[in-house]
Amino acid sequence: MKEVGWGVITPESGQIAREWLGDTVEFLSFHWHGETFTLPQGAVRLAGSNYCTNQAFVLGKHLGMQCHVEITPEMIATWCRDWQKEQVERAGPSVQTPEEMQAGMAAKAEALHAVSDRLYDRWIQGLV
C-alpha cells in the first residue's frame, strides 16, 4: 500500500523504543513509499503506522526507518512535483495530494525535526 504524505507514527511501548524516542506517544512524520520491509533478524521495532507496521527499527548500533524524519519543506515541494509519477489513481487515507502535503508543512517539519534530533542524537551515541 502506498503511503504518501503526512501520517501518524506510533512508537512501541518497550524500553528500547523509549531509549530512542523518549516519552513520545505519537508524532506526525512524512512518508513517500509504496513498499515495506520485514524486520531483520534480531532487530527491535521502534515504531509503526496504520499503513506500515515497520516504520523504524534498531539492530545494534544501526537505525532503519521507512518514514522520512529528515524531510524539509524544500524537499516536500520538490517531491510533490513528481506526485504524478507515483501513478496514484486518487488520494485516500494513506495518500495525500500535493496541496494536502504542503498545507502547514513548515510547522509540521519543525515538529518532526525535534523527533529526528532525538533519534539522531541517540544514534550518534552508538557510534562512539
C-alpha positions in Angstrom: 0.0 0.0 0.0 1.3 3.4 -0.9 1.9 5.9 1.9 2.5 9.4 0.6 2.2 12.5 2.7 1.9 13.2 6.4 0.9 10.4 8.7 0.9 9.5 12.4 3.7 7.2 13.7 3.2 5.3 16.9 6.2 4.3 18.9 6.4 0.9 20.5 6.0 0.7 24.3 9.2 -1.2 25.2 12.3 0.1 26.9 14.4 0.2 23.7 11.8 2.4 21.9 11.8 4.7 24.9 15.6 4.9 24.8 15.4 6.1 21.2 12.1 8.2 21.2 11.7 9.2 24.9 8.2 9.5 26.1 6.8 10.4 22.7 3.3 9.0 22.4 3.0 9.6 18.7 4.2 12.0 16.1 3.5 13.2 12.6 6.1 12.1 10.0 6.4 12.3 6.3 6.0 9.3 4.0 6.8 8.6 0.4 6.8 4.9 -0.4 4.8 2.1 -1.9 6.7 -0.8 -0.4 7.6 -2.1 3.0 10.1 -4.4 4.6 10.3 -7.1 7.2 12.5 -6.6 10.3 16.0 -8.1 10.0 16.7 -11.0 12.4 17.5 -9.6 15.9 16.1 -6.1 15.1 13.7 -4.3 17.5 10.8 -2.4 16.1 10.7 1.3 17.4 7.6 2.5 15.7 4.8 1.7 13.2 1.8 3.4 11.5 -1.7 2.3 10.5 -0.5 1.6 6.9 3.1 0.3 7.5 3.8 -1.8 10.6 7.6 -1.4 10.4 8.4 2.4 10.3 11.6 2.3 12.4 13.8 -0.3 13.9 17.2 -0.7 15.6 19.7 -3.5 15.2 22.7 -2.9 17.5 24.0 0.5 16.5 22.0 0.5 13.3 18.9 2.6 12.8 16.5 1.8 10.0 13.5 4.0 9.0 10.7 3.8 6.4 9.4 7.3 7.2 11.3 10.5 6.4 12.1 12.3 9.6 14.8 14.2 7.7 12.3 16.0 5.4 12.4 19.7 4.8 9.7 22.0 3.2 12.0 22.3 0.2 12.3 18.5 -0.2 8.5 18.2 0.0 8.0 20.8 -2.7 10.5 19.0 -4.9 9.0 15.6 -4.4 5.4 17.0 -5.0 6.5 17.9 -8.5 6.8 14.1 -9.0 3.5 13.2 -7.5 2.0 12.2 -10.8 4.8 9.7 -11.3 3.5 7.8 -8.3 0.6 6.8 -10.6 -1.8 7.2 -7.8 -5.4 6.9 -9.1 -6.8 9.1 -6.3 -5.8 10.4 -2.9 -7.1 8.4 0.0 -6.4 7.8 3.7 -2.8 6.9 3.1 -2.1 9.1 0.1 -2.3 12.9 0.1 -2.4 15.3 -2.8 0.5 17.8 -3.1 -1.8 20.5 -1.8 -2.6 18.5 1.3 1.1 17.7 1.9 2.2 21.3 1.6 -0.6 22.7 3.9 1.1 23.8 7.1 4.3 21.9 6.2 6.7 24.4 7.8 5.3 23.8 11.3 4.9 20.1 10.7 8.6 19.8 9.5 9.8 21.8 12.5 7.9 19.5 15.0 9.3 16.5 13.1 12.8 17.8 13.4 12.6 17.6 17.2 11.9 13.9 16.8 14.7 13.4 14.3 17.1 15.3 16.5 16.3 12.9 19.3 16.7 9.8 17.1 20.0 11.0 15.5 21.4 12.1 18.9 20.7 8.6 20.2 22.2 7.0 17.1 25.4 9.0 17.3 25.9 7.8 20.9 26.2 4.3 19.5 29.0 5.3 17.1 31.4 6.4 19.9 
